[in-house]
Amino acid sequence: MFGRLIGSALLFAVMATTACAQAWYEPARGSKERRDLMDAMRPVIEAKLNPPVEFVVHDLRVLGNWAFAQVYPQRPGGGRIDIRRTMLRDSAEHLDGLRTEAILQRRNGRWYTVDHAIGATDVWFLTWCDRLPRGLLEDYCNH
């Protein structure tokens, strides 16, 4: 009886945890989904850093119709971006490099950048914790 009770409690705990936090995944390198996500960010970032820009992906997560990306912009072929030649030149001393985070949403089959920051010195995306699917930023958000 006691063993059955413990087993039932463990099963309930596993089911509750699974229901509360879904698992995100990282789109594979070279996949259409990964390209679509980078292409959704590119015009937004190029508007501030000037084209052309490509990204070195540090963290890329998709959960349902939402995604989180942490990338490092560079020029094609690995060229360094000279921030003094961008629209961010006047704020360069206040930035923590060019590390970029973005929140993206898929609508009608297409990805859109809904928020982003370049060189943030804080964890700005915490303001999104209550609006994103549980689990996407589980290591940042306290749900």
Secondary structure, 3 states (H helix, E strand, C coil): CHHHHHHHHHHHHHHHHHHHCCCCECCCCCCHHHHHHHHHHHHHHHHHHCCCCEEEEEEEEEECCEEEEEEEEEEHHHECCCHHHCCCHHHHHHCCCCCEEEEEEEECCEEEEEEEEECCCCCHHHHHCCCCCCCCCCCCCCC
